[in-house]
Amino acid sequence: MRRFEYFEPGTLGEAVALLARYQGRAQPLAGGTDLLVEIKEQLRRADCVVNIKKIPGMAQLAYDARAGLRIGALVTAREIELSQFILKHYISLAQAARELGSIQVRNRATIIGNVCRASPSADTLPPLIADGAVAKIYGPGGERMVLLEGFFKGPGKTSLEPDELVTEIVVPPPPPRTGKVYIKHGRRKAMELATVGIAVSLTLDSDVRIVLGAVAPTPIRARRAEALLRGKTLNDDLIEKAAKAAEDESRPVSNVRASAEYRRDMVRVLTSRALHQALDLAT
């Protein structure tokens, strides 16, 4: 393992100052399930590692009926998976967290770390985007908010600057009569990257969001499919039309896990299934 400097700042200001000092050669450490392995295998370079675990307030996980859900930078996937208010109000996010690696990994891996990794197949991204999540970002210039839907720029790329940290993710409270579903398809039932991931957030006779994962360089909204359903009373025929529209909007590639043709077909199948399940939950 290549040598690096190591710091444990006690404030956000100290942390972003360290990130700024190293000009892109510093890496923040929260869960470390990706970072430490990649440093050891020389897949990622870090002249400096900034451990954020001693910064107050970063482990907050809270829900309020008006403000919604707040997920701090140190909140783990396991906490999300087991949280009673998430199981009640954001079940799709709990479903996604349950799919993230092994239980040992989920006990250490953070949700925001999974977000900032920006993998097209990351399980937590589609349900967060479908729920309208916002990333709270802190840097030398202060704080800014970015809708998660626009946060991703490509595989492994985000709008985060080298001297910024995502400190929190805020998710709006769900409207009444809303059903949420995340469905992951892979070659195995556990410890597997998604071949296709579909998240749906559906509010009866009002709004619907459909987010496709692992079928484009970033998670994408199936906007044409959403437009077919928005404000309408759903039936089997309408759902199948929307599922086909979602298939047409996907932009998958072929790799060792599946062909592009197979992925497109699974987008249609899983979108239909997710919409039916979300409709049942919302009714």
C-alpha positions as CSV (number, residue, x, y, z in Angstrom):
1,M,0.0,0.0,0.0
2,R,1.3,3.4,-1.0
3,R,1.9,5.8,2.0
4,F,-0.5,8.7,2.6
5,E,-1.1,11.4,5.1
6,Y,-4.0,10.8,7.6
7,F,-6.1,13.4,9.4
8,E,-9.1,13.4,11.7
9,P,-10.6,16.9,11.6
10,G,-13.1,17.9,14.2
11,T,-15.1,20.4,12.1
12,L,-16.4,20.6,8.5
13,G,-14.3,23.7,8.0
14,E,-11.1,21.8,8.9
15,A,-12.1,18.9,6.6
16,V,-12.8,21.0,3.5
17,A,-9.6,23.0,4.2
18,L,-7.6,19.7,4.0
19,L,-9.4,18.7,0.8
20,A,-8.6,22.1,-0.7
21,R,-5.0,21.9,0.4
22,Y,-4.4,18.6,-1.5
23,Q,-6.2,19.8,-4.7
24,G,-7.9,16.6,-5.6
25,R,-5.3,14.3,-4.1
26,A,-7.2,13.8,-0.8
27,Q,-10.0,11.3,-0.2
28,P,-12.6,11.6,2.5
29,L,-13.2,8.5,4.7
30,A,-16.5,7.5,6.1
31,G,-17.3,3.8,5.8
32,G,-14.2,3.0,3.7
33,T,-15.6,-0.2,2.2
34,D,-14.6,1.0,-1.3
35,L,-11.8,3.5,-0.5
36,L,-9.5,1.3,1.6
37,V,-9.7,-1.7,-0.7
38,E,-9.0,0.5,-3.8
39,I,-6.0,2.2,-2.1
40,K,-4.6,-1.2,-1.2
41,E,-5.1,-2.5,-4.7
42,Q,-3.7,0.7,-6.1
43,L,-6.9,1.4,-8.0
44,R,-7.3,4.8,-6.4
45,R,-4.5,7.3,-5.4
46,A,-4.7,9.2,-2.2
47,D,-1.9,11.4,-0.9
48,C,-4.2,12.2,2.0
49,V,-7.1,10.5,3.7
50,V,-9.5,12.7,5.7
51,N,-11.5,10.7,8.3
52,I,-14.8,12.6,8.9
53,K,-16.0,10.3,11.7
54,K,-15.2,12.8,14.5
55,I,-17.2,15.7,12.9
56,P,-20.3,16.3,15.1
57,G,-23.7,15.8,13.5
58,M,-22.7,13.7,10.6
59,A,-24.4,10.5,11.9
60,Q,-27.9,12.0,12.1
61,L,-30.8,9.9,10.8
62,A,-34.1,11.5,11.4
63,Y,-37.6,11.9,10.0
64,D,-40.2,14.6,10.4
65,A,-43.6,14.7,8.8
66,R,-43.0,18.2,7.5
67,A,-39.3,18.3,6.8
68,G,-39.0,14.7,5.6
69,L,-36.0,12.4,5.9
70,R,-32.4,13.5,6.8
71,I,-29.5,11.1,6.2
72,G,-26.1,12.2,7.5
73,A,-22.8,11.3,5.9
74,L,-22.0,8.6,8.4
75,V,-25.4,6.8,8.3
76,T,-24.8,3.2,7.2
77,A,-26.9,1.0,4.8
78,R,-27.7,-1.3,7.7
79,E,-29.3,1.6,9.7
80,I,-31.4,2.5,6.7
81,E,-32.4,-1.2,6.2
82,L,-33.6,-1.5,9.8
83,S,-35.1,2.0,10.5
84,Q,-38.8,1.8,11.3
85,F,-39.7,5.2,9.9
86,I,-37.8,4.4,6.6
87,L,-39.7,1.0,6.4
88,K,-42.9,2.9,6.8
89,H,-42.4,6.0,4.7
90,Y,-39.5,5.1,2.3
91,I,-39.8,1.4,1.8
92,S,-38.0,1.5,-1.6
93,L,-34.9,2.9,0.0
94,A,-35.0,0.1,2.6
95,Q,-35.3,-2.4,-0.2
96,A,-32.3,-1.0,-2.0
97,A,-30.2,-0.8,1.2
98,R,-31.0,-4.5,1.8
99,E,-29.4,-5.3,-1.6
100,L,-26.1,-3.5,-0.9
101,G,-23.3,-6.1,-0.6
102,S,-23.1,-8.4,2.4
103,I,-24.4,-7.7,5.9
104,Q,-20.8,-7.0,7.0
105,V,-20.5,-4.4,4.3
106,R,-23.9,-2.9,5.1
107,N,-22.8,-2.4,8.7
108,R,-19.9,-0.1,7.5
109,A,-20.9,1.2,4.1
110,T,-22.5,4.6,4.2
111,I,-25.5,5.7,2.0
112,I,-23.8,8.9,1.0
113,G,-20.6,7.0,0.2
114,N,-22.7,4.8,-2.1
115,V,-24.1,7.9,-3.7
116,C,-20.8,9.7,-4.2
117,R,-19.3,6.5,-5.7
118,A,-21.7,7.3,-8.6
119,S,-21.8,3.7,-10.0
120,P,-24.6,3.4,-12.7
121,S,-25.6,0.1,-10.9
122,A,-25.6,1.5,-7.3
123,D,-28.8,0.3,-5.6
124,T,-29.6,3.3,-3.5
125,L,-29.6,5.9,-6.3
126,P,-32.8,5.0,-8.2
127,P,-35.1,5.2,-5.1
128,L,-33.5,8.3,-3.8
129,I,-33.9,10.0,-7.2
130,A,-37.5,8.8,-7.4
131,D,-38.2,10.3,-4.0
132,G,-36.8,13.7,-5.1
133,A,-33.8,13.6,-2.8
134,V,-31.4,16.6,-2.4
135,A,-27.7,16.5,-1.5
136,K,-26.5,19.1,1.0
137,I,-22.9,20.0,0.0
138,Y,-20.4,21.9,2.1
139,G,-17.3,23.5,0.7
140,P,-15.0,26.6,1.2
141,G,-17.7,28.8,-0.2
142,G,-20.4,27.6,2.2
143,E,-23.3,25.3,1.7
144,R,-25.3,24.5,-1.5
145,M,-28.1,22.1,-2.3
146,V,-28.2,19.9,-5.4
147,L,-31.1,17.8,-6.6
148,L,-29.7,14.3,-6.7
149,E,-31.2,13.8,-10.1
150,G,-28.7,16.3,-11.5
151,F,-25.8,15.3,-9.3
152,F,-24.4,12.5,-11.5
153,K,-22.3,13.3,-14.6
154,G,-21.2,9.8,-15.6
155,P,-19.8,6.6,-14.3
156,G,-17.9,7.5,-11.1
157,K,-18.4,11.3,-11.8
158,T,-20.5,13.8,-9.9
159,S,-20.9,17.6,-9.7
160,L,-18.9,17.5,-6.4
161,E,-15.8,19.6,-6.4
162,P,-12.5,18.2,-5.0
163,D,-12.8,20.5,-1.9
164,E,-16.4,19.7,-1.1
165,L,-18.2,17.1,1.0
166,V,-21.8,15.8,0.9
167,T,-22.8,16.2,4.5
168,E,-26.5,15.2,4.3
169,I,-29.2,13.9,2.0
170,V,-32.7,15.3,2.5
171,V,-35.7,13.5,1.1
172,P,-39.2,15.2,1.0
173,P,-42.0,13.6,3.0
174,P,-44.2,11.3,0.9
175,P,-47.7,12.6,0.0
176,P,-50.7,10.5,1.1
177,R,-51.6,7.5,-1.0
178,T,-48.1,7.0,-2.3
179,G,-46.5,3.6,-3.1
180,K,-42.8,3.1,-3.4
181,V,-41.0,0.1,-4.9
182,Y,-37.4,-0.8,-5.8
183,I,-36.8,-4.0,-7.8
184,K,-33.2,-5.2,-8.5
185,H,-32.4,-7.9,-11.1
186,G,-29.1,-9.7,-11.1
187,R,-27.5,-13.0,-11.8
188,R,-27.6,-13.9,-8.1
189,K,-29.9,-13.1,-5.2
190,A,-27.3,-11.6,-2.9
191,M,-23.9,-9.8,-3.1
192,E,-24.4,-8.9,-6.8
193,L,-24.3,-5.8,-8.9
194,A,-27.6,-4.8,-10.5
195,T,-28.1,-5.9,-14.1
196,V,-31.2,-3.7,-14.0
197,G,-32.7,-1.7,-11.1
198,I,-36.1,0.0,-11.2
199,A,-37.5,2.4,-8.7
200,V,-41.1,3.7,-8.7
201,S,-42.7,6.4,-6.6
202,L,-46.4,6.6,-7.4
203,T,-49.0,8.9,-5.8
204,L,-52.6,8.0,-6.8
205,D,-54.2,10.2,-9.5
206,S,-51.3,12.7,-9.1
207,D,-47.7,12.0,-9.8
208,V,-45.3,9.2,-10.7
209,R,-41.6,8.9,-11.0
210,I,-39.8,6.0,-12.6
211,V,-36.0,5.7,-12.4
212,L,-33.9,3.2,-14.3
213,G,-30.5,2.0,-12.9
214,A,-27.7,0.1,-14.7
215,V,-29.1,0.9,-18.1
216,A,-27.3,4.2,-18.9
217,P,-24.1,6.0,-17.8
218,T,-26.1,7.4,-14.8
219,P,-29.5,6.6,-13.3
220,I,-32.2,8.2,-15.5
221,R,-35.8,9.2,-15.2
222,A,-38.1,7.5,-17.7
223,R,-39.9,10.8,-18.4
224,R,-42.0,9.6,-21.4
225,A,-43.2,6.7,-19.4
226,E,-44.1,9.0,-16.5
227,A,-46.0,11.4,-18.8
228,L,-48.2,8.5,-19.9
229,L,-49.3,7.9,-16.4
230,R,-49.3,11.2,-14.6
231,G,-52.7,12.3,-13.3
232,K,-54.4,9.2,-14.7
233,T,-56.2,6.2,-13.3
234,L,-53.9,3.3,-13.9
235,N,-54.9,0.1,-15.5
236,D,-53.1,-2.9,-17.0
237,D,-53.0,-1.5,-20.5
238,L,-51.7,1.9,-19.5
239,I,-49.0,0.3,-17.3
240,E,-47.8,-1.9,-20.2
241,K,-47.6,1.2,-22.5
242,A,-45.5,3.0,-19.8
243,A,-43.3,0.0,-19.4
244,K,-42.6,-0.2,-23.1
245,A,-41.9,3.6,-23.1
246,A,-39.4,3.0,-20.3
247,E,-37.7,0.3,-22.3
248,D,-37.4,2.7,-25.3
249,E,-35.8,5.4,-23.0
250,S,-33.1,3.1,-21.6
251,R,-29.6,3.2,-23.0
252,P,-27.9,0.0,-21.9
253,V,-24.6,-1.5,-23.0
254,S,-23.6,-5.1,-23.2
255,N,-21.0,-6.4,-20.7
256,V,-20.2,-9.6,-18.8
257,R,-23.4,-9.4,-16.8
258,A,-25.9,-9.0,-19.6
259,S,-26.4,-7.9,-23.2
260,A,-28.0,-4.6,-24.0
261,E,-31.0,-6.3,-25.6
262,Y,-31.6,-8.4,-22.5
263,R,-31.4,-5.3,-20.3
264,R,-33.9,-3.4,-22.4
265,D,-36.3,-6.3,-22.2
266,M,-35.9,-6.5,-18.4
267,V,-36.6,-2.7,-18.1
268,R,-40.0,-3.3,-19.6
269,V,-40.7,-6.4,-17.4
270,L,-39.5,-4.9,-14.2
271,T,-41.1,-1.4,-14.8
272,S,-44.5,-3.1,-15.3
273,R,-43.9,-5.2,-12.1
274,A,-42.8,-2.2,-10.0
275,L,-45.8,-0.1,-11.2
276,H,-48.2,-2.8,-10.2
277,Q,-46.6,-3.2,-6.8
278,A,-46.5,0.5,-6.2
279,L,-50.2,0.8,-7.2
280,D,-51.1,-1.9,-4.7
281,L,-49.1,-0.1,-1.9
282,A,-50.7,3.2,-2.7
283,T,-54.3,2.0,-2.8
